[in-house]
Amino acid sequence: MKGLKVLGTVLSAFVVSAALASGWTVNVSISRGLLFKPSQPAITTNVPFNINSTTFSSAPVTHTVDTLPQITFLTAASIPPIVAGNGQDYTGTTFTAVYTITSSRGPLTGFNFVVFGSVFGLGQITWTKKVVDRNTSQVLYVASGVFSGSSYPGGSDGIVGFSRFIALARPSTNVQVIESFILHIDGARVPGADTAALAFVQQDWVPEPASLGVLGAGLAGLIGLRRRMK
């Protein structure tokens, strides 16, 4: 009987080890910006990004991680940065990102969505974000918003953004994320003080609670086995 218990614990350890060897595969296919000057062709810039602790200078990139994915687009670090105005001749700029996450550890249920930037005067930032289940084509989340400087009704100057948890319409192991930001200082004199700047865009993904419970039970079995072997 004791041998069966040990065998069960070893099997639990094997399952946990197999889970730890797999993870979440992130594929960033697009991470770029466009910057516009009056009467000149648009300039394309690659926007660097982090996947967990690893930094990439441009897309496309496929990267597998063994901890929950955290994708941060470093829009202020691109050359030139994603900024309209602020003493520069750029009157408008855009940022577009497209990426997928495929999970071998169970469904994802949502993500912490963080956006930060700044606006001043005629500066304005408009954003849209959509998450789609790639297996069913179901839209799991879609939203949009706008940040406006003080020259717009209801707007104000300074740092803008948010940090909020987004729950998906249903759990998914295979998602595509599409996000777009449009920054402009339409009507402003350039160069001048009017500004629309995007500092960074981040998303920290979270798993289905049951998946964490199974993993925790397996780890508890490993700890118990180690104690009995001492």
ABEGO torsion letter per residue (X at the ends): XAAAAAAAAAAAAAAAAAAAABEBBBBBABBBBBBBBBGBBBBBBBBBBBBEABBBABOBBBBBBABBBBBBBBAAABOBBBBBEGGBABABBBBBBBBBBBBAAEBBAEBBBBBBBBBBEABBBBBBBBBBBAAAGBBABBBBBBBBBAABBGBBBEBBEBBBBBBBABBBABBBBBBBBBBBABGBBOBBABBBBBABBBBBBBBBAAAAAAAAAAAAAAAAAAAAAX
